[in-house]
């Protein structure tokens, strides 16, 4: 039995995918590694096939036409046989000692017949080659070492939210909610980290630094430059999040608070980038975004519109644009835009 499926989406990843794959090989009897080649034009396919040939008991290689990051995750989910499901980007890696602990706890919970919908860990932002790093930990907000539910979670500040890097879902839960990520959108991680939440009843947090997230490159999706370049993809994903649920209908008060905060973060960041881009078309897109929010999430719209962020982010006169600069800097710090 495979306790964990680790899906590694790859596109022209020949220069870094080996580190990702090697970081998962310590517990081959318990882990299934699925390498998905998303129509690469370099040696990615050959490298993936070589690994699958050397480690047939642990690695499966799947090739597909180019469909983007989300489609590669969809393909990985379709081929997964593990009890739990984890996404590992091809330029990131897992800490092996933490991975051993994660597998041990998953096995222990399974043997105790405890059904955990979502396991959570810390992740580490690897910022540059000088080994600057930042650990993103949730130990202040989640109980440790036991099963817990939404009512056990402490309120988190605006800049703290769950990430695809910290999440290990029960595979069948993702299938039950019909998880299907859109093609050719780099920001599908938001959908992955948000849409299944109302279906989650049990969680387990492990205070280990499992996932190492390399954000050193100039083209990384967290960088402002990339956000502006991929602005339409970010905008599309924000509309998806707005339309996925009527947040006020979520029964759990603490989950409702978290989802409202997350959605507010998405709207603020997207509005921020639309204002930064500054074109007439971006102004139209911003107006459409807030109109959609007002129709689908009226209470959140009213709440955001009355905050400092909402007031300044929605305005576009010359003086107001200058006033936005301070709000812009503050919002970047709050929401982790590099």
C-alpha positions in Angstrom: 0.0 0.0 0.0 1.2 3.5 -0.9 0.5 6.0 1.9 1.4 9.1 -0.1 1.4 10.0 -3.8 3.8 12.9 -4.6 3.1 14.4 -8.0 5.9 16.4 -9.7 4.6 18.5 -12.6 7.5 19.1 -15.0 7.9 21.4 -18.0 11.4 21.9 -19.4 12.7 20.9 -16.0 15.9 19.1 -16.9 18.1 21.4 -14.9 16.4 21.0 -11.5 14.0 18.1 -11.5 16.5 15.5 -10.2 16.8 17.3 -6.9 13.0 17.2 -6.4 12.8 13.5 -7.3 15.8 12.5 -5.2 14.3 14.2 -2.1 11.4 11.8 -2.2 13.2 8.5 -2.6 14.0 7.8 1.0 10.8 5.8 1.7 10.2 4.1 -1.6 8.0 1.3 0.0 5.5 3.9 1.3 5.6 6.6 -1.3 4.5 6.8 -4.9 6.2 9.4 -7.1 4.4 10.5 -10.2 6.4 12.5 -12.7 4.2 14.3 -15.2 5.9 15.7 -18.2 3.8 18.6 -19.5 4.9 18.5 -23.2 8.5 19.5 -22.5 10.9 20.2 -25.4 14.2 19.5 -23.5 15.4 16.3 -21.8 12.7 16.2 -19.1 10.9 13.2 -20.6 14.1 11.2 -20.9 15.1 12.0 -17.3 11.7 11.0 -16.0 11.7 7.7 -17.9 15.1 6.9 -16.7 14.1 7.3 -13.1 10.9 5.3 -13.6 13.1 2.5 -15.1 15.5 2.5 -12.2 12.9 2.7 -9.5 9.8 0.9 -10.9 8.4 0.2 -7.4 8.3 3.8 -6.5 8.2 6.0 -9.6 5.7 6.3 -12.5 6.2 8.5 -15.5 3.3 10.1 -17.4 3.6 12.2 -20.5 0.9 14.6 -21.8 0.4 17.4 -24.3 1.2 20.8 -22.9 -1.7 21.8 -20.7 0.0 23.8 -18.0 0.7 23.4 -14.3 -2.9 22.7 -13.3 -3.5 20.1 -16.0 -0.3 18.3 -14.9 -1.7 18.1 -11.3 -5.0 16.8 -12.7 -3.1 14.1 -14.6 -1.2 13.2 -11.4 -4.4 12.9 -9.4 -5.9 10.6 -12.1 -3.0 8.3 -11.8 -2.6 8.4 -8.0 -3.0 5.3 -5.9 -1.7 6.7 -2.6 -4.0 7.3 0.4 -2.8 10.9 0.4 -1.8 13.4 -2.2 1.0 16.0 -2.3 2.2 18.3 -5.1 5.9 19.0 -5.4 7.1 21.6 -8.0 10.0 20.4 -10.1 12.3 23.2 -8.8 11.5 22.6 -5.1 12.4 19.8 -2.8 11.3 18.0 0.4 13.3 17.7 3.6 14.0 14.0 4.0 13.9 13.8 7.8 10.6 15.7 7.9 9.2 13.3 5.2 10.1 10.3 7.4 8.1 11.9 10.2 5.2 12.7 8.0 4.9 9.1 6.7 5.2 7.7 10.2 2.3 9.9 11.4 0.2 9.1 8.3 0.7 5.4 8.9 0.0 5.7 12.7 -3.3 7.6 12.0 -4.3 5.0 9.4 -3.6 2.1 11.8 -5.7 3.8 14.5 -8.5 4.2 12.0 -8.4 7.9 12.2 -9.6 9.5 9.0 -7.6 12.7 8.5 -8.9 14.8 5.6 -5.9 17.2 5.5 -2.4 16.9 6.9 -0.5 20.2 7.3 3.2 21.0 7.7 5.4 24.1 7.6 7.2 25.2 4.5 10.4 27.1 3.9 10.8 30.0 1.4 14.3 29.6 -0.1 15.1 33.2 -1.1 18.5 33.1 -2.8 21.8 31.3 -3.2 23.1 32.9 0.0 20.8 30.5 1.8 18.4 33.2 3.1 15.3 31.4 4.1 12.0 32.0 5.9 10.1 29.3 7.7 6.3 29.6 7.3 4.9 27.9 10.4 1.3 27.5 11.6 2.2 26.3 15.2 0.7 29.4 16.7 -2.7 28.7 15.2 -3.1 24.9 15.0 -3.1 22.2 17.7 0.0 19.9 17.3 0.2 16.1 17.4 -3.5 15.3 17.3 -6.6 15.3 15.2 -8.4 18.6 15.3 -11.4 20.3 13.6 -12.1 23.8 12.5 -13.4 24.9 15.9 -9.9 24.2 17.3 -8.2 26.6 15.0 -7.1 30.0 16.3 -7.8 33.1 14.1 -5.0 33.9 11.7 -3.9 37.4 10.7 -4.3 38.6 7.1 -0.9 37.5 5.9 -1.2 33.9 7.2 -3.0 31.4 5.0 -2.8 27.8 3.9 -0.7 27.0 0.8 -0.4 24.2 -1.6 3.1 23.9 -0.2 1.8 23.1 3.3 -1.1 20.8 2.4 -1.4 17.0 2.0 -5.0 16.1 1.1 -6.7 12.7 1.4 -6.8 11.6 -2.2 -10.4 10.4 -2.2 -11.5 13.7 -0.8 -10.1 15.6 -3.8 -11.9 13.1 -6.1 -15.1 13.5 -4.1 -15.1 17.3 -4.5 -14.4 16.9 -8.2 -11.2 18.8 -8.1 -10.3 19.8 -11.6 -7.8 22.7 -12.1 -8.0 24.9 -15.3 -5.4 24.6 -18.0 -2.6 27.1 -18.6 -2.9 29.0 -15.3 0.1 29.3 -13.0 -2.0 30.4 -10.1 -4.2 27.3 -9.7 -2.6 26.8 -6.3 -5.1 29.2 -4.9 -8.0 27.0 -6.1 -6.3 23.9 -4.8 -5.8 25.5 -1.4 -9.4 26.9 -1.2 -12.1 24.9 -3.0 -11.9 21.7 -0.9 -12.0 23.4 2.5 -15.8 23.2 3.2 -15.5 19.4 2.7 -12.7 19.1 5.3 -13.7 18.1 8.8 -10.6 16.6 10.3 -7.0 17.9 10.2 -3.6 17.1 11.7 -0.7 19.6 11.9 2.9 18.5 12.0 5.5 21.1 13.1 8.1 20.0 10.6 9.7 22.0 7.8 8.8 19.6 5.0 8.5 21.6 1.8 11.3 23.9 0.5 10.0 26.5 -1.9 12.6 28.1 -4.2 11.6 31.7 -4.8 15.0 32.9 -5.9 14.3 33.2 -9.6 13.2 36.5 -11.1 10.3 34.8 -12.9 8.9 33.2 -9.8 5.1 33.6 -9.5 5.3 35.4 -6.2 7.5 38.2 -7.7 5.8 41.4 -8.6 7.3 41.2 -12.1 5.7 37.8 -12.7 2.3 38.8 -11.2 2.1 41.7 -13.6 3.1 39.5 -16.6 0.6 36.8 -15.6 -2.0 39.3 -14.4 -4.9 37.8 -16.5 -4.2 34.3 -14.9 -4.3 35.8 -11.4 -7.5 37.7 -12.3 -9.1 34.5 -13.7 -8.3 32.6 -10.5 -9.7 35.4 -8.3 -13.0 35.2 -10.2 -13.0 31.4 -9.7 -12.5 31.8 -6.0 -15.3 34.5 -5.8 -17.7 32.2 -7.6 -16.8 28.9 -5.9 -18.9 29.4 -2.7 -21.2 31.8 -1.0 -18.9 32.2 1.9 -21.6 33.3 4.3 -23.3 29.9 3.8 -20.3 28.0 5.3 -21.5 26.5 8.6 -18.3 26.6 10.6 -17.7 30.1 12.0 -13.9 29.8 12.0 -13.8 28.3 8.5 -16.1 31.0 7.3 -13.8 33.6 8.8 -10.7 32.0 7.2 -12.3 31.7 3.7 -13.6 35.3 3.9 -10.1 36.5 4.8 -8.5 34.4 2.0 -10.9 35.7 -0.6 -10.3 39.3 0.6 -6.6 38.7 0.2 -7.1 37.5 -3.4 -9.2 40.5 -4.3 -6.8 43.0 -2.7 -3.7 41.5 -4.4 -5.4 41.3 -7.8 -6.7 44.9 -7.5 -3.3 46.0 -6.4 -1.7 44.5 -9.6 -4.4 46.0 -11.8 -3.8 49.4 -10.4 0.0 49.0 -10.8 -0.5 48.0 -14.4 -2.5 51.1 -14.9 -4.0 50.8 -18.3 -7.6 51.6 -19.3 -8.3 47.9 -19.9 -7.0 47.1 -16.4 -9.4 49.7 -15.0 -12.3 48.0 -16.7 -11.1 44.6 -15.4 -10.9 46.0 -11.9 -14.5 47.4 -12.1 -15.7 44.0 -13.3 -13.9 42.3 -10.5 -15.5 44.4 -7.8 -18.9 44.2 -9.5 -18.6 40.4 -9.5 -17.6 40.5 -5.8 -20.7 42.7 -5.0 -23.0 40.2 -6.7 -21.6 37.0 -5.4 -20.2 38.0 -2.0 -22.2 41.1 -1.0 -21.2 41.0 2.7 -17.5 40.7 1.9 -17.9 43.5 -0.7 -19.4 45.8 1.9 -16.7 44.9 4.4 -13.8 45.4 2.0 -15.2 48.6 0.6 -15.2 50.2 4.0 -11.5 49.3 4.8 -8.5 51.4 4.0 -7.5 48.9 1.3 -10.9 48.9 -0.4 -11.3 52.7 -0.3 -7.9 53.4 -1.9 -7.6 50.3 -4.2 -10.9 51.2 -6.0 -10.0 54.8 -6.7 -8.1 56.1 -9.7 -7.9 59.9 -9.6 -4.4 61.5 -9.8 -4.3 62.4 -6.1 -5.7 59.1 -5.0 -3.1 57.2 -7.1 -0.4 59.0 -5.2 -2.1 58.1 -1.9 -2.1 54.5 -3.0 1.6 54.3 -2.9 1.7 53.9 0.9 -1.2 51.4 0.8 0.6 49.6 -2.0 3.8 49.1 0.0 1.9 48.0 3.1 -0.3 45.5 1.1 2.8 44.0 -0.6 4.3 43.3 2.9 1.1 41.9 4.3 0.5 39.5 1.4 4.1 38.4 0.7 4.6 40.0 -2.8 8.3 40.1 -3.5 
